Amino acid sequence: MLVFTNRLLKTTARDESALTTQYDPFSDTLNSVKVTAGAKGWKISNPQEGLSDVDALAQLSAVLDGNKPVLLFVHGNNNTPAACFARCRLLEAQYPVSVIGFSWTSEGFLSDGTELPGPKEPPGAFDDPDDNLAAVDTKDSLTVGWIARMAQRYAQAKVNAQHSKDSFARLLRLIAAARLAGMNQKVSLAAHSLGAHLLHYTIDEQDAEASLSAMHNVVLIAGCSGAAKHSAWVGQIHPLLRVYITYTKADSVLFAATLVDGDVKVGTDPGRDRLPGPKFRYVDFEATKIKLGAHSYFVADPGKRLSKQSRLLFSRIFASEVDFTGGIAQRNDVYPMGCSDDDSVCYMGNASLKKDRR
């Protein structure tokens, strides 16, 4: 598995510690590692620092010359390198894709790798690193020492995302160049949670908009980016097939993020100012059977299964296909509660159907 990063590398390490918590803000430097799962953790090979365009293109072309569609995955808040590797591996195990990951310093450390002051969360408090922010369940909880520190780290992670835009924009340019040069495999982009915030700030960087036009699908999953202004920047994304925006009010992580920064997230409720079809589709996961916390509903935990419809939807999006072709019967195979009259909003459940149908 190929993972790019703007983290500084410790090239002598051969596990996840090779990717440090340090990075150079506003630098377009890209580093890369090859990742495999070992018996006792992750094994890192071929660490490369300060990749040239030629070397990066060679690595990308090797993946695009494979026999599966390619998914570029950018993770969200508080994902360590090991968490990024685990998510990419789950995606490859559950969907017919080869995954290229982008790991950035979302743990909320300062750019020199030092931690913010304050008590740490209790050991083992959260099984999923994405979910730790959900401890912020009321404004009053922000007075608790370790919860307040998590909120501060989330705020710093937002800064780190904004300061990582140059390297991510360069990766998008390189992937577009590799795909257009070979035309061997389709490529789509999945941005989860705070990864959507990173994409938001990347969109105006050099050739980012044009690079995304070489993608087949772009999907914002549980996007931790403001709903009120999302149409302005998401409207700049014009992939070959479609942009998908998934959302549900049951997302406890995005609820917590709103408590921290006061900004309602597009992954909770996109609001009324939505982009029209056919190039944009909002997917409402309200009142569906999804995992507790409702934040990582695009992958099943080990030993668990997604619903048939969710698996079918994400399989097609991630594999650079359209979500459905044909008539109402084919549409309902994916979206059991149907879609709005113009197909710009489709429903996995029925809680908000009456309110949202337009």
C-alpha positions in Angstrom: 0.0 0.0 0.0 1.4 3.4 -1.0 1.0 6.3 1.4 2.1 9.9 0.7 2.6 12.4 3.5 3.8 15.8 4.3 5.0 14.5 7.7 8.7 14.6 8.3 10.1 11.0 8.1 12.4 9.2 10.4 13.9 7.1 7.8 15.7 4.7 10.2 12.3 3.5 11.6 10.5 0.5 10.0 7.1 0.9 11.7 4.5 3.6 11.9 6.9 5.8 13.9 8.7 6.5 10.6 6.0 9.1 10.0 6.5 11.8 12.7 4.2 14.5 14.0 6.4 17.2 12.5 5.7 19.0 9.2 6.7 22.1 7.3 3.7 24.5 7.0 2.9 25.8 3.5 5.5 23.5 1.9 4.7 21.3 -1.1 7.1 18.7 0.0 5.9 15.1 -0.5 7.3 12.0 1.2 6.2 8.5 0.7 6.3 5.0 2.3 5.2 1.5 1.3 3.1 -0.1 4.0 2.3 -3.7 4.8 0.6 -5.3 7.8 2.9 -7.4 9.9 2.2 -9.9 12.7 2.9 -7.2 15.3 1.9 -4.0 13.6 2.8 -2.1 10.5 5.9 -2.5 8.4 7.4 0.4 6.5 9.6 0.0 3.5 11.1 2.3 0.9 10.7 5.6 2.8 11.4 8.4 0.4 11.9 12.0 1.4 11.5 15.1 -0.7 10.1 13.3 -3.7 10.8 14.8 -7.1 7.9 14.9 -9.6 9.6 12.1 -11.6 9.9 9.8 -8.6 6.4 10.5 -7.4 4.9 9.8 -10.8 6.8 6.5 -11.1 5.2 5.4 -7.8 1.8 6.5 -8.8 2.0 5.0 -12.3 2.9 1.6 -10.7 -0.4 1.7 -8.8 -2.4 2.9 -11.7 -1.0 0.2 -13.9 -2.7 -2.4 -11.6 -5.9 -4.3 -12.2 -8.2 -2.3 -9.9 -9.6 1.2 -9.8 -7.7 3.6 -7.6 -9.1 5.5 -4.6 -7.2 8.4 -3.1 -8.2 8.6 0.6 -7.6 11.5 2.9 -8.5 11.0 6.5 -10.0 13.2 9.2 -9.2 14.5 12.7 -6.9 12.7 15.1 -5.7 10.0 12.8 -2.2 8.7 13.6 -0.2 7.1 10.8 -1.2 3.7 12.1 -4.9 4.8 12.1 -4.5 6.0 8.5 -2.9 2.7 7.5 -5.7 0.7 9.2 -8.4 2.7 7.4 -6.7 2.3 4.0 -6.4 -1.4 4.6 -10.0 -1.8 5.5 -11.0 0.1 2.4 -8.9 -2.3 0.2 -10.3 -5.3 2.0 -14.0 -4.3 1.7 -14.1 -2.6 -1.7 -12.7 -3.5 -5.2 -10.1 -0.7 -5.2 -6.4 -0.1 -4.7 -6.0 2.7 -2.1 -3.4 5.5 -2.0 -3.4 7.2 1.3 -2.5 10.8 2.3 -1.4 11.1 5.9 -1.2 14.6 7.5 -0.7 15.8 11.1 -4.3 15.6 12.2 -3.4 14.7 15.8 -3.4 18.4 16.6 0.3 18.8 17.5 2.2 22.0 16.7 4.2 21.9 13.5 7.4 21.1 15.4 5.7 18.0 16.7 5.3 19.2 20.3 2.0 18.6 22.1 -0.4 21.2 23.4 -0.4 21.4 27.2 -3.1 19.7 29.3 -4.1 16.2 30.6 -4.4 13.4 28.1 -7.6 11.4 27.6 -8.0 8.3 29.7 -6.2 5.2 28.2 -8.4 3.2 26.0 -11.2 5.7 26.1 -11.9 5.4 22.4 -11.7 2.5 20.0 -11.8 4.7 16.9 -9.5 7.7 16.9 -12.1 9.6 14.8 -14.5 9.4 17.7 -12.5 11.0 20.5 -14.0 14.4 19.9 -17.4 13.0 20.6 -16.6 13.4 24.3 -17.5 17.0 23.8 -21.3 16.4 24.2 -22.2 19.7 25.8 -20.7 23.1 26.2 -20.2 22.4 29.9 -18.0 19.4 29.0 -15.4 21.8 27.6 -14.5 22.7 31.2 -13.2 19.2 31.8 -9.4 19.2 31.5 -8.7 16.4 29.0 -11.8 17.2 27.0 -10.8 20.8 26.7 -7.4 19.6 25.5 -9.0 17.5 22.8 -11.0 20.5 21.7 -7.8 22.5 21.5 -6.1 19.7 19.5 -9.1 19.7 17.1 -8.6 23.4 16.6 -4.9 22.9 15.9 -5.7 20.1 13.5 -7.8 22.5 11.5 -4.8 24.8 11.3 -2.6 21.9 10.3 -5.0 21.0 7.5 -5.0 24.5 6.2 -1.2 24.6 6.3 -0.9 21.2 4.5 -2.8 22.4 1.4 0.3 22.9 -0.8 1.5 19.4 -0.5 -2.0 17.9 -1.0 -2.5 20.1 -4.1 0.8 18.9 -5.5 -0.3 15.3 -4.9 -3.6 16.0 -6.7 -1.6 17.4 -9.7 0.6 14.4 -9.8 -2.2 11.9 -9.6 -4.0 13.7 -12.4 -0.9 13.7 -14.5 -0.3 10.0 -13.9 -3.8 9.0 -14.8 -4.0 11.1 -17.9 -0.6 9.9 -19.1 -1.5 6.2 -18.9 -5.3 6.2 -18.9 -5.1 2.7 -17.4 -7.3 3.0 -14.3 -10.0 5.2 -13.1 -9.3 7.3 -10.0 -11.6 8.8 -7.4 -11.1 10.8 -4.2 -12.7 10.2 -0.8 -12.3 12.9 1.9 -13.5 11.9 5.3 -14.4 14.3 8.1 -11.6 16.9 8.6 -10.2 15.7 5.3 -13.0 17.8 3.7 -11.6 20.8 5.5 -8.2 20.1 4.0 -9.8 19.8 0.5 -11.7 23.0 1.1 -8.5 25.0 1.6 -6.7 23.1 -1.2 -9.3 23.9 -3.9 -7.8 27.3 -4.7 -4.2 26.1 -4.9 -2.3 25.8 -8.2 -4.2 23.6 -10.6 -6.2 21.8 -7.8 -9.5 22.4 -9.6 -8.2 21.2 -12.9 -6.6 18.1 -11.2 -9.9 17.2 -9.6 -11.5 17.2 -13.1 -9.3 14.2 -13.9 -11.0 12.2 -11.0 -14.1 10.2 -11.7 -15.9 10.7 -8.4 -15.2 12.9 -5.4 -17.0 12.1 -2.2 -17.1 14.1 1.0 -18.0 11.6 3.8 -19.2 13.1 7.1 -17.5 16.3 6.0 -16.2 18.5 8.8 -16.4 21.7 6.9 -18.9 24.5 7.3 -22.4 23.9 5.7 -23.2 27.6 5.2 -20.5 28.2 2.6 -19.9 24.8 1.2 -21.7 25.4 -2.2 -19.0 28.0 -3.1 -16.0 25.7 -2.8 -17.7 22.4 -3.6 -19.2 24.0 -6.7 -15.6 24.4 -8.0 -15.2 20.6 -8.1 -16.1 19.1 -11.5 -15.1 15.4 -11.7 -15.8 13.2 -14.7 -18.9 11.7 -13.0 -20.2 13.3 -9.8 -19.5 14.9 -6.4 -21.3 13.1 -3.5 -21.9 14.7 -0.1 -23.0 12.3 2.7 -24.6 13.5 5.9 -26.6 12.6 9.0 -27.6 14.5 12.1 -26.8 11.4 14.1 -23.0 12.1 13.7 -21.8 12.7 17.3 -18.3 13.7 16.2 -19.6 16.5 13.9 -22.1 17.6 16.6 -19.1 17.9 19.0 -17.1 19.9 16.3 -20.0 22.3 16.1 -20.0 22.8 19.8 -16.3 23.6 19.7 -16.2 26.0 16.8 -19.8 27.0 16.4 -20.0 26.0 12.7 -22.7 23.6 11.6 -21.0 21.0 9.4 -21.9 19.9 5.9 -21.7 16.3 7.1 -24.5 16.9 9.6 -26.9 19.1 7.6 -25.9 20.7 4.3 -28.7 23.3 4.8 -31.0 24.6 2.0 -28.3 26.2 -0.2 -27.4 23.0 -2.0 -25.8 22.4 -5.3 -28.1 21.1 -8.1 -27.9 17.8 -9.9 -26.8 16.1 -12.0 -23.1 16.6 -11.1 -23.8 16.9 -7.4 -25.7 14.4 -5.2 -26.4 14.7 -1.4 -26.9 11.3 0.3 -29.0 11.5 3.5 -28.0 8.7 6.0 -30.6 9.8 8.6 -32.5 7.0 10.3 -30.3 4.3 8.8 -28.7 1.4 10.7 -25.2 2.7 10.9 -22.4 2.2 13.5 -22.6 4.0 16.9 -21.5 7.6 16.6 -22.4 7.6 12.9 -19.1 9.1 11.7 -17.3 6.2 9.9 -20.3 4.6 8.2 -18.4 4.0 5.0 -16.4 1.1 6.4 -17.4 -1.9 8.6 -15.4 -2.6 11.7 -13.6 -6.0 11.6 -16.2 -8.8 12.0 -19.1 -6.4 11.1 -21.0 -5.7 7.9 -22.4 -2.6 6.3 -26.0 -2.7 5.1 -26.4 -4.1 1.6 -27.3 -0.7 0.2 -24.5 1.2 1.9 -21.9 -1.3 0.6 -23.3 -1.1 -2.9 -23.3 2.7 -2.8 -19.7 3.0 -1.6 -18.5 0.2 -3.8 -19.7 2.0 -6.9 -18.5 5.5 -5.8 -15.1 4.3 -4.7 -14.6 2.2 -7.8 -15.3 5.2 -10.0 -18.7 4.1 -11.2 -22.0 5.8 -11.2 -24.2 5.0 -8.2 -27.1 3.7 -10.4 -28.2 3.4 -14.0 -31.7 2.8 -15.3 -35.0 3.5 -13.7 -36.7 3.6 -10.3 -36.1 -0.1 -9.5 -32.3 0.3 -10.1 -32.2 3.5 -8.1 -34.0 1.9 -5.2 -31.5 -0.9 -5.1 -29.1 1.7 -3.8 -31.3 4.3 -2.3 -34.2 2.4 -0.5 -36.2 5.6 0.2 -35.7 7.1 -3.3 -34.5 10.5 -4.3 -35.8 14.1 -4.7 -37.5 14.9 -8.0 -34.3 16.2 -9.5 -32.2 13.4 -8.0 -29.9 15.9 -6.2 -30.8 14.4 -2.8 -31.1 10.6 -2.2 -32.2 8.9 0.9 -30.7 5.9 2.7 -33.4 6.3 5.5 -36.6 8.1 5.9 -36.3 10.5 8.9 -35.8 13.7 6.9 -37.5 12.6 3.7 -40.6 14.8 4.1 -38.6 17.9 5.1 -35.9 17.7 2.4 -37.9 16.6 -0.6 -38.2 19.5 -3.0 
